Amino acid sequence: MSSNNVIKTIWRSLNVRMLHTKTQIPPPRPDIKNVQQFLRRIGRNVHDKVNDKIDTWEKLFSMTTGEMKTVGIDARTRRYIARQRQNYRLGYEIRAYPKHATSKKDTSGN
């Protein structure tokens, strides 16, 4: 077997192992005790967009983005929630990130 094939085989086995790991559900913190406080803290009106689609702490941290899609959460909000919950798992302070303004293209032809 060539070294390139060995690397591919190892990489595939690592990817399969990563898919079968259990999701870490962190405990609530003193300043964020439930799902609604988490969603309000991350901002961007996520608590209004999500409504009652994520109702428990375990569900918040165990849902995949595919599962969020099936309950009707839009793509931008799914990515934002996934990023913020990973920050929470890593112990970072949870705060709202502002949306980036999109620049308008110059259509004047100059």
C-alpha positions as MATLAB code, in Angstrom:
seq = 'MSSNNVIKTIWRSLNVRMLHTKTQIPPPRPDIKNVQQFLRRIGRNVHDKVNDKIDTWEKLFSMTTGEMKTVGIDARTRRYIARQRQNYRLGYEIRAYPKHATSKKDTSGN';
ca = [
       0.000    0.000    0.000;
       1.365    3.421   -0.871;
       1.804    6.050    1.796;
      -0.952    8.122    0.209;
      -3.441    5.241    0.555;
      -2.378    4.680    4.173;
      -3.048    8.336    4.956;
      -6.481    8.166    3.291;
      -7.371    5.028    5.255;
      -6.327    6.574    8.560;
      -8.210    9.792    7.754;
     -11.411    7.883    6.950;
     -11.211    5.895   10.177;
     -10.710    9.084   12.186;
     -13.727   10.721   10.530;
     -15.901    7.697   11.298;
     -14.777    7.767   14.929;
     -15.582   11.473   15.218;
     -19.108   10.841   13.948;
     -19.760    8.348   16.733;
     -18.692   10.503   19.660;
     -21.274   11.558   22.216;
     -22.279   15.191   22.303;
     -21.069   16.992   25.392;
     -23.925   18.716   27.209;
     -22.428   21.324   29.530;
     -24.152   22.247   32.766;
     -25.954   25.596   33.033;
     -23.917   28.470   34.438;
     -25.042   30.828   37.206;
     -25.707   33.628   34.684;
     -27.355   31.368   32.068;
     -29.703   28.911   33.738;
     -32.034   27.824   30.911;
     -32.581   27.776   27.150;
     -34.452   31.070   27.003;
     -31.661   32.919   28.845;
     -29.099   31.399   26.472;
     -31.087   32.398   23.380;
     -31.649   35.930   24.687;
     -27.970   36.293   25.586;
     -26.738   35.383   22.101;
     -28.932   38.111   20.610;
     -30.095   38.617   17.009;
     -33.672   37.914   18.148;
     -32.908   34.196   18.121;
     -35.337   33.639   20.998;
     -38.163   35.005   18.798;
     -37.116   33.024   15.721;
     -36.740   29.731   17.567;
     -39.868   30.122   19.746;
     -40.616   26.714   21.292;
     -38.630   24.644   18.779;
     -35.823   24.140   21.308;
     -37.376   23.749   24.731;
     -34.834   21.877   26.863;
     -31.161   22.337   27.710;
     -30.358   18.816   26.502;
     -32.113   19.459   23.201;
     -30.221   22.730   22.696;
     -26.840   21.039   23.004;
     -27.660   17.722   21.318;
     -29.603   18.819   18.215;
     -27.695   18.666   14.971;
     -28.070   21.457   12.439;
     -29.967   18.961   10.280;
     -32.483   18.447   13.079;
     -32.763   22.212   13.510;
     -33.557   22.439    9.800;
     -36.358   19.887   10.083;
     -38.058   21.901   12.844;
     -37.928   25.025   10.673;
     -34.936   27.094   11.835;
     -33.337   29.023    8.956;
     -29.732   28.380    7.899;
     -28.171   31.590    9.214;
     -29.771   31.117   12.630;
     -28.705   27.449   12.741;
     -25.076   28.366   12.069;
     -25.217   31.149   14.661;
     -26.695   28.869   17.344;
     -24.124   26.150   16.562;
     -21.249   28.644   16.845;
     -22.545   30.096   20.110;
     -23.202   26.756   21.768;
     -19.670   25.608   20.880;
     -18.327   28.802   22.470;
     -20.398   27.961   25.566;
     -18.957   24.418   25.649;
     -15.443   25.850   25.467;
     -16.157   28.176   28.399;
     -16.175   31.499   26.543;
     -18.353   34.381   27.621;
     -21.616   34.326   25.695;
     -22.528   37.614   24.059;
     -24.297   38.821   20.947;
     -22.196   39.211   17.824;
     -23.303   41.982   15.464;
     -24.363   41.085   11.954;
     -21.883   42.092    9.293;
     -23.136   44.718    6.882;
     -23.080   43.662    3.277;
     -21.513   46.103    0.871;
     -23.522   47.285   -2.099;
     -21.945   46.651   -5.460;
     -21.249   49.589   -7.713;
     -23.530   49.143  -10.730;
     -22.762   52.482  -12.336;
     -20.221   50.909  -14.688;
     -17.298   53.082  -13.565;
];
